[in-house]
Amino acid sequence: MSALSQSLDTLKYNQEGLIPAIAQQYDTHEVLMMAWMNRASIEETLNTGRVCYWSRSRQKFWRKGEESGQVQLLKELRFDCDADTILVVVDQTGPACHTGRRSCFYHKVEGEQVIIDSEPMIDPSKLYHS
């Protein structure tokens, strides 16, 4: 058994066999999004160099950009000290968020207020093609 296979075995997947994955832009270090991966999607990501998540709502693989064209290319994959979260360092094409924004983390707490600190890069209705 390879060291990689052993490491993937030690990850702490939840009851559904999933582990949270944070996507971060490789050059700016911007946190883009959070999604879920299972072992098969991690392996596909490592084998293809294109990030693949598990869609809980659709119960199938979600290859980032397959509908929107906003692809994430893998630069690096890490997991934390507790082996319960993955960091996927990526080169993101365009927006990462389904709202058309670069990052899904656009709600910012300022004192007692929550503000939206970024506008969509692309109209979300133009992101997805049936």
Backbone torsions as a table, in degrees:
resi	resn	phi	psi	omega
1	MET	NA	134.7	-177.8
2	SER	-75.2	161.2	176.7
3	ALA	-61.3	-37.8	178.4
4	LEU	-63.2	-47.4	-179.7
5	SER	-60.7	-42.1	177.6
6	GLN	-62.5	-42.1	179.3
7	SER	-64.7	-42.2	178.3
8	LEU	-64.2	-32.5	177.0
9	ASP	-66.0	-30.6	-175.9
10	THR	-86.2	-8.9	177.8
11	LEU	-62.3	146.5	-177.3
12	LYS	-95.2	87.7	176.8
13	TYR	-77.6	150.0	177.8
14	ASN	-77.9	-172.3	-176.7
15	GLN	-60.2	-27.1	179.5
16	GLU	-89.5	4.5	-179.9
17	GLY	79.4	22.7	-176.4
18	LEU	-113.2	156.3	176.8
19	ILE	-137.5	138.5	179.2
20	PRO	-67.8	143.1	179.2
21	ALA	-130.2	125.3	176.9
22	ILE	-99.1	129.0	176.8
23	ALA	-99.2	130.6	-179.4
24	GLN	-129.0	135.1	177.4
25	GLN	-67.5	129.9	-171.5
26	TYR	-65.9	-35.0	-173.2
27	ASP	-95.1	-30.4	-179.5
28	THR	-100.2	-14.8	-177.3
29	HIS	67.2	13.6	177.9
30	GLU	-66.4	133.6	175.2
31	VAL	-79.2	122.4	-173.1
32	LEU	-96.3	-46.5	-172.4
33	MET	-168.1	169.6	172.1
34	MET	-126.5	136.6	176.4
35	ALA	-147.2	-175.8	-177.8
36	TRP	-114.2	146.6	175.1
37	MET	-131.0	153.1	168.4
38	ASN	-118.1	178.9	-175.2
39	ARG	-59.9	-42.0	-178.2
40	ALA	-64.4	-38.9	179.7
41	SER	-71.6	-33.2	174.8
42	ILE	-63.5	-46.9	-179.4
43	GLU	-62.3	-42.6	178.5
44	GLU	-62.1	-43.7	179.1
45	THR	-58.0	-46.5	-179.5
46	LEU	-67.0	-35.4	-177.9
47	ASN	-76.9	-33.3	-174.4
48	THR	-102.0	-23.4	-175.8
49	GLY	80.4	3.5	176.3
50	ARG	-117.1	129.2	-171.4
51	VAL	-69.3	132.8	179.3
52	CYS	-126.3	125.7	178.0
53	TYR	-110.0	177.6	172.4
54	TRP	-110.4	122.8	178.0
55	SER	-85.6	114.3	179.0
56	ARG	-69.6	-35.4	-178.0
57	SER	-72.7	-36.7	-178.6
58	ARG	-96.4	-10.5	-179.1
59	GLN	54.3	48.5	176.8
60	LYS	-158.2	169.4	177.1
61	PHE	-62.6	144.7	178.3
62	TRP	-126.3	100.4	178.6
63	ARG	-86.0	106.9	-172.6
64	LYS	-50.1	122.7	178.5
65	GLY	96.2	-2.5	-176.5
66	GLU	-64.4	-27.8	176.4
67	GLU	-105.9	-36.2	-173.5
68	SER	-91.5	-21.3	-173.7
69	GLY	82.4	0.0	-178.5
70	GLN	-92.2	78.1	-170.2
71	VAL	-77.8	148.7	170.1
72	GLN	-113.9	118.3	175.2
73	LEU	-97.0	132.0	-177.0
74	LEU	-71.6	129.7	172.3
75	LYS	-106.5	-35.6	-175.8
76	GLU	-164.1	146.9	174.9
77	LEU	-127.3	129.9	180.0
78	ARG	-131.8	159.9	168.0
79	PHE	-132.3	154.9	-172.0
80	ASP	-78.7	175.8	-175.0
81	CYS	-62.9	-26.0	178.5
82	ASP	-91.2	-4.4	-179.4
83	ALA	59.9	31.8	-179.7
84	ASP	-120.5	6.6	177.0
85	THR	-149.0	140.8	178.7
86	ILE	-106.8	142.5	170.4
87	LEU	-111.0	120.0	178.4
88	VAL	-106.8	109.4	178.9
89	VAL	-89.4	122.6	-167.5
90	VAL	-131.5	164.7	164.4
91	ASP	-108.8	104.7	-175.6
92	GLN	-88.0	128.9	171.5
93	THR	-88.0	117.7	176.7
94	GLY	64.9	-151.2	-177.5
95	PRO	-73.9	146.9	175.4
96	ALA	-94.1	-24.2	-173.6
97	CYS	-91.3	144.3	178.4
98	HIS	-65.7	-12.2	177.0
99	THR	-84.0	-1.6	-179.0
100	GLY	90.3	2.7	178.4
101	ARG	-89.0	157.2	178.6
102	ARG	-60.0	-43.4	-177.0
103	SER	-123.3	149.2	174.2
104	CYS	-76.7	-13.3	-176.2
105	PHE	-96.6	67.2	-176.9
106	TYR	-107.3	-1.7	173.4
107	HIS	-89.6	117.1	-175.1
108	LYS	-117.5	128.1	177.9
109	VAL	-84.9	124.1	175.3
110	GLU	-128.0	101.2	-176.6
111	GLY	63.2	-118.1	179.6
112	GLU	-96.6	5.0	-176.3
113	GLN	-111.3	153.6	169.6
114	VAL	-119.2	122.0	-178.8
115	ILE	-114.9	157.8	172.2
116	ILE	-96.2	117.5	-171.7
117	ASP	-101.7	9.2	175.8
118	SER	-151.7	151.6	178.4
119	GLU	-100.6	156.7	175.9
120	PRO	-60.5	140.0	174.2
121	MET	-78.5	-32.2	-176.3
122	ILE	-138.1	141.7	174.3
123	ASP	-60.6	121.8	-177.0
124	PRO	-56.6	-28.6	-179.8
125	SER	-68.2	-17.2	178.8
126	LYS	-97.0	-3.6	-177.9
127	LEU	-78.3	-36.2	-170.2
128	TYR	-112.4	135.4	-177.7
129	HIS	-119.4	132.4	-179.8
130	SER	-82.7	NA	NA
